[in-house]
Amino acid sequence: MIALALNAGSSTLKTCLYRLGSGIPLAAPPAPVWERQVNCRVGAAGDDSAAELLGELWRGPDAPLSGPEQIDVVGHRIVHGGTRYTSAIPIGDDVKRQITELAVLAPLHNLAAVNGIEAAERNVPGTPQVAVFDTAFHASLPVSAYTYAGPREWMDAGLRRFGFHGINHEYAAHRTARILDRSLDGLRLLTCHLGSGASLAAVRDGRSVDTTMGFTPLDGLAMATRSGSVDPGLLLHLLRSGETSPDELYEVLNRGSGLAGLSGTGGDMRDVLAARERGDPRAGLAFDVYVHRLHRCMGAMLPSLGGLDAIAFTGGVGEHSAAVRRAALTPFAFLGVDVDEVANGESAADVDIATPGSRVRVVVIRAREEWAVARTAADVVTERDVGA
C-alpha cells in the first residue's frame, strides 16, 4: 500500500510518502520513499504550495510515482477532534465540517488541515482520505484529569481538557519501549514534546494518564510564541480594565508570548540561546522562565505515573537542544536521573543518553508524526476494506 501523509500547519506543510507492507510496528518506521517540507500558509489567497508539492510526486525526473492514481490513501494530522473523534476516521463531508467547526478551539491548525484536505481532494481525486487526531491518544485520560473545577455545566457542555501532540506522544512511547527493549505494559514514561508548540504526557502502560495542554493547545508549558498557562484572573483583569480586547488578547497569547514575547529575539530556541550566550538579559530570562515552567510541569506528571522509568525528549527543541535537556533534567537527580554529557551533547536521535547507572533512562526520539499518520491511515482503509 502506498500511503501519503500530510501535516498542514499554520505556516508549514510537511509531507511523506511510504510504501507499507503488513504488520510493520509503529515503533519501527521504514524510511519514507519521499518527503518534503515547505514554508507556506496553506490555503491562503494565491498560495498553491500544496498543489505544487503534491505535483512533485509524479512530475519531474526524480518523481517517485507515475501519477496520483498510485496513492492508496492520504492521511492528515488533525490537531483537535473534540469529544466526538477519539480515533482515526475516513474523511467525508460531515467529518470535514466538524473539523472546520473545531477550528475555534485550535485556530492555528484545524483550518490549515482542512485546506490540506481540500488540496488533496483536488490533486489526488477519488483517493480515500483519513483524519488522524492529535487529541485521540489522550482519550484515555481519567475523568479526574480532564475535568476542570468549574461548574458541572462546563463538563456537560464538553468544556474539558483534551490534550494535544498525541500522535507524537504515542509514537515516542512505542519507540522508547523498543529502544529500551521494554514492554509498554508496566512502563512509566514521561514524554516531552518540545517544539514550537510544547506539551508533556504521562504515559503508563502505553496509555496517556495526564498531560499539560488543555481545552486548547494554549495551556501548559511556555512555548515559542504561546504563553502556556496564565492565571485566568490576570486575563480577566486585562479585559475588564479595557487594556485589551478579546481579539487582541488572542493574538498576544498565541503569537506574541512565550520565548518570542519575553526575549524579543523571536520564538526560535536557537536564537534565544545565542542571545543568552552574548549576555542578553531578556533572552536569559526567557530561557529561565521556559525551563522553570518545564520543571513544574514535569514534576506535576509524576504522581499520575506512580514512579518513573524513563523520560523521552522529542520535537525540534527536545531532539536538538542539549542545553534544554540538561537544564530540564538537573533538578531530577534525586530520582536517580544521570545523563551522559557526551551523549547528550551529540544530540543523536533514537538513543538512550543516560549513564549505565542511571535509575531513570533518558531517550531522545526523533518525531515521526508523518509516519504515524500514514500507518494509521493505511490501517483504517485496510480495516474498512476487510469489513466490507
C-alpha atoms as one frame of an Amber mdcrd trajectory, in Angstrom:
protein
   0.000   0.000   0.000   1.236   3.494  -0.846   0.262   5.999   1.852   0.778
   9.754   1.762   0.815  11.774   4.987   0.012  15.494   5.017   0.811  17.564
   8.098  -0.531  21.030   7.318   0.267  23.701   9.891  -0.356  27.411  10.007
   2.959  28.156   8.299   4.389  24.836   7.061   3.311  21.812   5.086   5.111
  18.532   5.765   4.541  15.551   3.504   5.880  11.993   3.477   5.190   9.063
   1.162   5.513   5.478   2.431   5.279   2.033   0.866   3.731  -0.131   3.554
   3.801  -3.877   3.940   1.691  -5.679   6.508   2.488  -5.843  10.195   5.048
  -3.022  10.455   5.181  -1.957  14.129   4.570   1.687  14.956   7.949   1.691
  16.734   9.870   0.564  13.612   9.323   3.201  10.928  10.702   2.482   7.458
  12.464   5.210   5.529   9.996   7.308   3.539  10.031   6.966  -0.221   9.746
  10.747  -0.483   9.491  13.649   1.964   9.244  17.409   1.722   8.599  20.402
   3.947   7.792  23.883   2.707   7.045  27.130   4.464   3.676  28.444   3.364
   0.239  29.434   4.547  -1.794  26.508   3.280  -4.973  27.736   1.620  -4.058
  31.430   1.766  -5.075  33.526  -1.228  -2.713  32.864  -4.130  -0.799  30.144
  -2.276  -0.598  26.970  -4.385   2.148  25.414  -2.269   0.135  22.286  -1.517
  -0.727  21.659  -5.177   2.868  22.293  -6.258   4.202  19.989  -3.562   1.792
  17.191  -4.404   2.613  17.614  -8.090   6.264  16.829  -7.370   5.177  13.278
  -6.553   4.565  12.444 -10.222   6.298  15.183 -12.202   9.984  15.536 -12.941
  12.898  13.115 -13.271  13.016  12.217  -9.558   9.269  11.728  -9.079   8.570
   8.508  -7.129   5.162   7.950  -8.764   3.805   7.934 -12.294   0.550   9.596
 -11.284  -1.841  10.380  -8.397  -3.780   7.159  -9.028  -0.916   5.193  -7.447
  -1.636   6.648  -3.996  -3.890   4.323  -1.997  -4.655   6.599   0.955  -3.938
  10.122   2.193  -3.680  10.628   5.942  -3.992  14.038   7.601  -2.825  15.139
  11.023  -5.754  16.932  12.658  -4.932  18.776  15.867  -8.388  18.939  17.508
 -11.013  16.207  17.344 -13.141  17.340  20.279 -15.199  14.767  22.163 -16.567
  13.160  19.023 -13.392  11.834  17.423 -11.370   9.568  19.700  -9.821   7.501
  16.916  -8.856   7.935  13.262 -11.731   8.049  10.773 -12.286   8.252   6.993
 -12.948  11.822   5.862 -16.291  12.706   4.333 -18.233  15.956   4.126 -19.553
  15.646   7.694 -16.111  14.955   9.150 -14.623  17.885   7.238 -17.396  20.152
   8.502 -16.794  19.046  12.108 -13.048  19.655  11.792 -13.809  23.140  10.479
 -16.140  23.872  13.385 -13.492  22.717  15.864 -11.095  25.308  14.443 -12.440
  27.710  17.044 -10.531  25.606  19.613  -7.351  25.130  17.551  -7.318  28.133
  15.241  -3.671  27.872  14.213  -4.080  24.329  12.936  -7.533  22.924  12.107
  -8.316  25.305   9.240  -4.887  24.656   7.755  -5.660  20.930   7.944  -8.967
  21.441   6.120  -7.118  23.357   3.413  -4.742  20.406   3.127  -7.704  18.022
   2.804  -9.189  20.140   0.026  -5.830  20.350  -1.766  -5.683  16.533  -1.717
  -9.258  16.324  -2.990  -8.273  18.449  -5.987  -4.928  16.832  -6.721  -5.473
  13.198  -5.664  -9.174  12.846  -6.582 -11.043   9.727  -5.565  -8.384   8.563
  -3.132  -9.580   7.736   0.406  -8.565  10.305   2.990  -8.264   9.652   6.719
  -8.217  12.082   9.653  -5.746  11.179  12.416  -6.355  13.240  15.549  -3.778
  14.617  17.975  -6.395  14.553  20.726  -7.255  10.856  20.286  -4.325   9.460
  22.295  -5.492  11.450  25.315  -8.998   9.976  25.200  -7.735   7.571  27.885
  -7.305  10.378  30.453  -9.201   9.595  33.665 -12.180  11.836  34.329 -10.393
  13.470  37.265  -7.558  14.511  34.926  -9.691  16.002  32.174 -12.346  17.750
  34.288 -11.971  21.433  35.141 -13.015  22.551  38.623 -15.723  24.823  37.259
 -19.495  24.339  37.394 -20.898  20.974  36.358 -22.436  22.680  33.332 -18.949
  23.068  31.849 -18.465  19.323  31.849 -21.937  18.758  30.406 -21.095  21.199
  27.590 -17.847  19.398  26.725 -15.600  22.073  28.246 -12.767  19.836  29.393
  -9.084  19.066  28.997  -8.317  17.355  25.689  -4.536  17.325  25.366  -2.598
  17.556  22.106   0.507  16.274  20.300  -0.991  12.841  20.925   0.214  11.375
  17.626   3.824  12.021  18.570   3.396  11.251  22.287   2.064   7.810  21.328
   4.824   7.211  18.794   7.508   8.357  21.255   6.174   5.934  23.864   6.310
   2.988  21.448   9.734   3.961  20.132  11.139   4.412  23.648   9.924   0.975
  24.712  11.583  -0.555  21.651  14.908   1.241  22.254  14.922   0.169  25.899
  13.782  -3.371  24.997  10.863  -2.971  27.372   7.194  -3.753  27.081   4.834
  -0.792  27.255   2.958  -2.751  29.900   4.378  -1.666  33.221   6.465   1.177
  31.705   6.086   4.537  33.464   7.121   7.130  30.926   7.213  10.924  30.717
   7.185  12.095  27.083   8.342  15.662  26.454   7.254  17.047  23.083   9.233
  20.283  22.874   8.855  22.111  19.586   7.251  25.377  18.554   4.296  24.029
  20.476   5.200  22.055  23.587   3.478  19.595  25.887   4.175  16.738  28.269
   2.331  13.459  28.675   2.391  10.943  31.499   2.186   7.560  29.743   1.553
   4.463  31.851   1.162   1.039  30.245   1.110   2.783  26.854  -1.864   4.977
  27.758  -1.990   8.712  28.398  -2.999   9.370  32.009  -2.114  13.076  32.271
  -0.954  15.888  30.001  -0.204  19.605  30.131  -2.280  21.051  27.287  -5.967
  21.519  27.949  -9.156  22.633  26.205  -6.941  24.268  23.580  -3.230  23.967
  22.656  -2.559  27.207  24.565  -2.351  25.629  28.034   0.646  24.269  29.906
   4.298  24.907  29.080   5.772  28.153  27.824   6.250  27.760  24.062   7.810
  29.549  21.099   5.108  32.199  20.742   2.381  30.888  23.078   2.151  31.819
  26.735   1.168  28.480  28.210  -0.748  28.598  31.491  -1.632  32.067  32.785
  -3.699  32.979  35.843  -7.240  33.473  34.468  -7.626  36.357  36.903  -4.844
  38.199  35.067  -6.659  37.749  31.770  -9.928  38.963  33.285  -8.086  41.993
  34.665  -6.754  42.895  31.214 -10.196  42.558  29.649 -12.080  44.436  32.381
  -9.560  47.264  32.537 -10.002  47.947  28.845  -6.294  47.485  28.196  -7.021
  44.865  25.561  -9.861  43.353  23.561 -10.603  39.618  23.246  -9.148  39.601
  19.729  -6.021  41.438  20.841  -5.613  39.094  23.785  -5.938  36.109  21.483
  -3.109  37.453  19.305  -0.873  38.201  22.272  -1.358  34.824  23.928  -0.901
  32.811  20.718   1.640  34.816  18.727   3.250  37.403  20.988   4.116  35.488
  24.144   6.395  32.625  25.207  10.027  32.836  24.108   9.205  35.464  21.495
   7.379  37.764  23.878   9.973  37.550  26.646  13.190  37.555  24.621  12.457
  39.963  21.788  14.551  37.677  19.561  11.657  35.588  18.234  10.453  32.161
  19.228  13.345  30.053  17.928  15.190  28.470  20.854  18.454  28.584  18.910
  18.230  32.361  18.657  17.322  32.657  22.328  20.303  30.533  23.361  22.660
  32.508  21.132  21.448  35.816  22.595  21.718  34.378  26.097  25.343  33.418
  25.425  26.010  37.024  24.404  24.686  38.159  27.786  21.285  39.444  26.631
  19.225  39.654  29.862  15.871  39.319  28.075  16.986  36.115  26.387  18.351
  34.839  29.693  15.015  35.469  31.393  13.106  33.821  28.529  15.221  30.665
  28.866  14.887  30.634  32.661  11.093  31.002  32.506  10.861  28.282  29.840
  12.904  25.864  31.969  11.146  26.770  35.235   7.755  26.003  33.680   9.201
  22.775  32.310  10.392  21.765  35.792   6.997  22.478  37.364   5.067  20.552
  34.748   7.452  17.589  34.669   7.141  17.256  38.436   3.364  17.520  38.207
   3.219  14.459  35.914   4.955  12.126  38.385   2.049  11.369  40.753  -0.077
  10.170  37.843   2.684   7.731  36.896   3.333   6.429  40.405   7.052   6.411
  39.685   9.299   6.956  36.687  11.167   4.525  34.444  12.096   6.757  31.518
  11.923  10.273  30.092  11.687  10.825  26.337  12.567  14.102  24.620  11.147
  14.720  21.160  10.197  17.633  18.879  12.597  20.192  17.421  13.850  21.559
  20.743  13.654  18.238  22.568  15.684  16.480  19.888  18.314  19.105  19.146
  18.896  21.249  22.239  21.339  19.635  24.646  21.172  22.798  26.775  17.420
  22.467  27.287  17.637  18.755  28.098  20.459  19.377  30.575  18.622  22.211
  32.300  15.341  20.295  32.347  16.837  17.210  33.986  19.160  18.768  36.569
  16.566  19.051  39.400  15.549  15.403  38.976  18.883  13.947  40.049  17.179
  12.981  43.326  15.120  10.459  41.314  18.304   8.846  40.032  18.394  10.656
  36.670  22.017  10.706  35.479  22.774  11.843  31.930  25.920  11.070  29.957
  27.089  14.562  28.986  28.924  13.367  25.885  25.885  11.508  24.592  23.627
  14.442  25.450  25.889  16.859  23.602  25.804  14.765  20.445  22.004  15.113
  20.217  21.715  11.888  18.239  18.186  10.663  17.567  16.651   7.459  18.905
  19.295   6.830  21.560  19.425   6.407  25.331  21.620   9.223  26.705  21.515
   8.156  30.370  24.591   6.694  32.055  24.624   2.929  32.693  23.977   3.565
  36.391  21.045   5.936  35.951  17.886   4.634  37.635  15.789   6.516  35.072
  16.516   6.135  31.371  16.594   9.262  29.174  15.865   8.800  25.484  15.974
  11.242  22.567  13.322  10.383  19.977  13.050  11.825  16.505   9.465  12.965
  15.933   7.778  10.844  13.268   4.277  12.273  13.087   4.024  11.734   9.344
   4.936   8.047   9.706   2.371   7.571  12.459  -0.287   9.317  10.354   0.496
   7.267   7.244   0.482   3.963   9.148  -2.768   4.759  10.947  -4.454   5.882
   7.725  -3.414   2.659   5.995  -4.811   0.627   8.900  -8.151   2.459   8.709
  -8.516   1.811   4.979  -7.467  -1.829   5.322  -9.935  -2.428   8.150 -12.725
  -0.753   6.156 -11.986  -2.935   3.100 -11.872  -6.113   5.210 -15.149  -5.168
   6.891 -16.783  -4.569   3.535
